[in-house]
Amino acid sequence: MTLRQAVSPHLRPPRTVGGTMRLVLYALVPGVLGQLWFFGAGVLWQIGLAAATAVATEAAMLHLRGRPLALFLRDWSAVVTAVLLAVSLPGLAPWWMAVLGTAFGLVFAKHLYGGLGHNPFNPAMVGYVVLLVAFPRLMSQWPAPAGLAGGAPGPIAAAHAIFGGGVDAVTAATPLDAVRTQLGQALTLPEIRQGPLWGALGGRGWAAVNGLYLAGGAVLVATRTADWRIPAGVLAGIGVPAAFLWAIDPSLHPGLWFHWASGATMLGAFFIATDPVSAATTPRGRLIFGAGIGMLTWLIRTWGGYPDAIAFAVLLMNMAVPLIDRYTPPRIYGHPRGGGHD
């Protein structure tokens, strides 16, 4: 028997882009199921609309750029962008919002920069911010969580709201929006939390959905699809200042657990901030990048004009990536730190 052995070095074959993107989609499943359970079937319609738009837009742009369609469509990157945008939208948002946001993000934040690997900004967040700035009222009409006013909308009721030209289901403010509004009305957090919207850690449904996205994100970290430094930085950047102000006055400042369990915190920390193209690339840089996103998110939530702020924080830190990478190079063995980097 002859044993054939390849010439050294013996390296594990790298994971393909398509394989990585599919793993991200699998890791999103628990959080999507949580949204389906607590906020109704609208999330499935939004994913379908966004995914169909993404494939069509990607194909059109590849054709215009003279690139092979089959090769690039198989990398699944456009579908990941679509799903990340879709799960960030209110489940009953009009159909054209998912179409517009997805198409805008892929055209203006991806292909006009040269396609995957060249985009400095996260395309899903670019599409989301365009929709949030242009249609703030529609972007705030989230379905009321299941149990608050009957069951979550089923597929037919959700389709009627999405394609029928108006929301006819019960909607409610998100916990972040409710806290922001009612603190401005001189209420205290203990008074605000007496309402039916609240659960043990945060808003009803929102804490569970964030926990499910955390579980999916843990899979990405365990498989080294995502670097742990970025989500750790995001959670620390939000949690440390939140815990500090909560310790000073818990009646006016939500604490660490509320911020972690509300809005798109876990989705942003594990799935959006970790985008390998638009995130920082050095180990120290990734910690700084994540912490910057977390700190900006907390600042905007606390004193800014938008209640969640993950998207704005990610895009602002995307702009800082070249500077972060420039000043956080890893040490080269045998050279002082920073040596060899002119």
N, C-alpha and C positions, 0 to 999 in steps of 0.2 A: 504494500500500500504506500503510495506516495502522497505526502502532505504538501500541498502547494501553499506557499506563504508569500504575501506581497512584500515588496521592498519597503523598508522603514522610511519615514516614520509612519506608524499605524494610527490613523486618525479616524474618528467617528465621522461618517458622512454628514454634512450640514443639513439641517432641516430646510426644506424648500419654502419659498414664500407662500405658495398655495397651502402647504401643510400647516404652516404657522397661522395663516388666516383662518383656516378651518377649525383649528384648535381654539382660537379666540371665539369663533361662533359657537362652538360647543360649550365653552365656559360661560357664555351669555345666557344659556338656556335656563338655569335656575332663576335668575333675576327676571327674565321674560315671563316665566310661569308665575312668579310672584305678582308681577304687574297684571297678568291675566286674571289671577284669582281676586286680587283686591280692587282693581280698577276696570275690569271688564275686557271684552274682546276687542276693543278698539285698537289695542297695541298690535294685534295680529294684522288688522287691516293696514295700519301705518307701516308695519314692516313689509307687507306685500307691495304696497304702493311705492315705498322707497326703494326696495330691491329691484322692482321692475324698471323704475326710472333710472336706477344706477346702471343696470346692464345696458339699457338703451343709450344712455348718455355716454357711457364708456365706449361702446361700440362706435358711436358716431364720431367721438373725438379721436379714437384710434384710426378710424378710416380717414379723417381729415389730416391726421399727422402722418399717414402712410405707414402705420405700424401693423404688424400681423394681429388680427383679431383673436384667433384661437389661443395664441400663446399668452397674451396679456389678460384675456377674460378668465383664463384658468387660474390666475393668481388670487382670485377672490377678494382682492383689496377693495374693489368698488362695493361689493356686497357688505363687507364689514363697515365701511363708511356709512352705507345706507341704514344698516341695523342700528348702529350707534346713534345716528340722528333720529331714527324712528322711535326708539325707546326713550328718547329725551323729550319727545313731543307729547302734549296732552293727548290722551287716547281718542278723544272725540274731535280733534282738530279737523277742519275741512280738508278734503282730499288734496287740494291743490297746494297746501302748505308742505306736505311731504315731498311732492313732486318738485316744487320750486326750490326748497332747501337742498334737496339732494343734487339736483342738476346744477345749482349755483356752486355748491361746494366742490363738486368734481370738475367743473369747467374752470372756475376762476381760482380755486385754491390747489388744484392738482395739475391739470393738463396745461394750463397757460404757463406753468413753471417748468414744464418738461416731463410731467408724469411722475409715477411712483418712484420715490428715491430722491426727488429734486424739490419737493414741496416743503417750504419752510413752516407752513401752518397746517394745523390739523383740519382736513377738509370738512369733516362732520361738524366741528365746532364753528367753522366759518359759515356754513349753511345755517346752523342753529342761531348764531348771533344775528345774521341778516333777518331771519324771521322774527326774532325777539325784538329787535329795534323797530322793524317795520310794522309788526302786528302785535303789540304788547298785550292787548286785551285778549285776543284769541289764544295767546301763549300762556295765559294764566287760568284758563277754564279747564281745570283738571276734573275728571269725574269724581264724585264723592266716593270715598272708600266703601267697600262692601260692608253692610251692617249699619251704616250711618243713616241711609234713607232707602232701605230696600236692597235688593241684590244688585251686583255690578251689572252693567249693560251687557246683554248677550250679543251674539254676532249680528242678528237682524236689527236690533235696536241701535247698535253701534254703527252699522252700515247706513241706517236712516239718518243718523246725526252727521256722519262723515260725508255722505254723498247727497243728502237732502237739502243742504244749504243752511243748516242751523242746528245748534245744540238743543235737543229737547229732553235730554236726561238731566238728572240732578248733578250740579257741579258744586265744588267747594274750594275755598282757598287752600293752598298748600300750607303746611305748618310754618315754613319759613316766612311766607307772605303774611299769614295770620299774626305771627309774633311781631313782625315789623310794623304792621298796621296798628295793632292794639297797644303796643308799647308807645306808639305815637299818640294814642288817645289817653295816655296817663294811667293805663292799667298795669298791674304788676304780673310777673310770670305766674305766681300761684293763682291769681284770678283768671288769667288766660287759660291755664291748663284745666280749669273746671269744665270747659266746653266738651262736647261730645267728639270733637275731632282728635282728641289726644289719647295716647296709649301710655305705656310704662316709661319708655325711653324718649319717644317723640310722637309724631303724628300717627294716627291709626293707619296701619298698612305700610307706611313709609319705612318704619324701622325694620319690618320683616323683609321688605324688598331690598333694602340696603344690606341686610344680613345675607341674603341670597346672592347678591352681587359680590359680597365679600367672599363667600364660599367659592364662587366661580373664579374670582381673582386669585384665591389661594392656589387653585389648580395651575393657573398661569405662572405663578411664582415657583411652585414646586417643580414644574417642568422646564423652568428657566426660559419660558416664552416671554416673561416680563421680569425685569430686574427689580428685586425687592426694594432697592433704595428709593425708587421714585414713589411708590405708594406709601412707604414709610415716611418719606419727607412730606408728602401731602397731608397725611393724617397728623403728623407732628405739627406741621405749620398751621393747621386749623385748631388742633386740640390744645396746644400749649397756651396761646393767648386766650382762648375761650375759657380754659380752666382758671387762668390767672384772674380774669375779670369776674368770673363766677364766684371765685373765692372772696373777692372784694365786696360784691353785692349780688347775691343770687336772685334777688327779686327783680333785677333789671337786665341781667346778662345771662343768656342761656349757656349751659355748661358744655363740656366736651362731648358727653354722650348724645346730647340733643343735636349738635352739629354733625357728628359722625352718622347719626341715624336719620338724617333729614336730607331732602333734596337728592341731588345726584352725587353725593359724596363718594360712595364706594364705587359707583360706575365711573366717576371721573378719576379716582385714584388708581384703579387697577386696569381700566380699559381705555381711557382717553389719554390721560397723561403719559402712559407708557408707550404711546405710538413710537415705533423705532426710528421713524424718519424725522419727525419734528421735535423729538425730545433730545436732551443732552446725551452725549455719548461717553463721557469719562465717568469713572466711579464716583469721585467726589462731586463732579458736576451734576450727576443725577440726583444726589441728595439735595444739593442746592436748588436744582430745578424743581424738584418735588416740594421742598419747603417753601419756595417762592410761590408756587401755585396755591398751597395751603394757606399761607399768610394773606395773599391777595384775596382769596375766597372769603376768609374770615373778615377782612377789612371791608370788602364790598357788602357782605351780608350785614355787617354791623352798622356801617355809616354810608354805604353807597346807595345807588338808585335801583338796584335789582336784588331780589331776595335770595337767589341761589348763587350765581356768580362763577360757577365752575368754568363755564365756557370762556368768559372774559379773562379769567385768571390764566387759563391754558394758553390762549392766544397772546397775552402779554408776555408770558414766559417763553413762548416760542420765539419771540423777537429777541430775547436775551440769550438764546442758545449759543450763537457764535461767540459772544463775549465769555460766557461761562466755560465753554470748551477751550477757549484760548488761554484762560488763566487757571485751568485745573487739569493740566496734562499729568498722566501717571508718571511716576519716577522710573527712569531707565536704569537698569541694573549697572552698577559701576559708575554712575554719574550722580552728581548732586541733583536734588529735586528741581525740575524745570530745565535741567541741562539738555542740550541738543534741540531745544525748541526755540528757534529764532523768531 
